[in-house]
Amino acid sequence: MGLRPNTQIAVPVRHGTSWEWARLLVVPDTAMHTIRLFAVATATKELVLKSHTQNHFKKRTAQHIYDAWKVLEAGRSKYGDNWRGSGGYGRADAFAKHFADHCRDCRTSNEVKSRIKEILTPKILWKGDRIRCMKSAMTPQCKLCMVERKEICHRLKENKQSIINDN
């Protein structure tokens, strides 16, 4: 049943042994109600990220940016300006390594944040129903994980160099 946002509907609600009619407001699809699959893109590469909500995506991206700064910091302290890969930082992932390479000339964490924000373009690749996705979470049949795997495999098949994921 397709309901327009901001319309009221009456639904039966049980209170103890009696039933009453309650009015519910249909809210627009927001970040709180759907699970999404995101892609973070630069001019040449993309990273497919699964995320529960838009808020989770923002927090995780901030952590990735922090890791990129830590890769820069560790690489410079251990190997000087000619470091490679993770620079010796243990928590470095594909995102951190890739964007640390873009920010080699940055000297502070704020410069790294502003540079990465300039070159990032987030996109929503897929939206799914939160309840249906949560029913399969933490199982081999996880719907969100499967959508992520399909997207990564599709991109690896089309152009392997265009994707950042380590998979």
Salt bridges, closest charged atoms under 4 A:
GLU20 OE1 - HIS15 NE2 3.85
ASP29 OD2 - LYS127 NZ 3.40
GLU46 OE2 - LYS123 NZ 2.73
GLU46 OE1 - ARG155 NH1 1.72
GLU73 OE1 - LYS70 NZ 3.04
ASP81 OD1 - ARG76 NE 4.00
ASP93 OD2 - ARG60 NH2 3.92
ASP93 OD2 - HIS64 ND1 2.86
ASP101 OD1 - ARG104 NE 2.81
ASP105 OD1 - ARG115 NH1 2.97
GLU148 OE1 - LYS50 NZ 3.84
GLU151 OE2 - ARG155 NE 2.59
GLU158 OE2 - HIS154 NE2 2.87
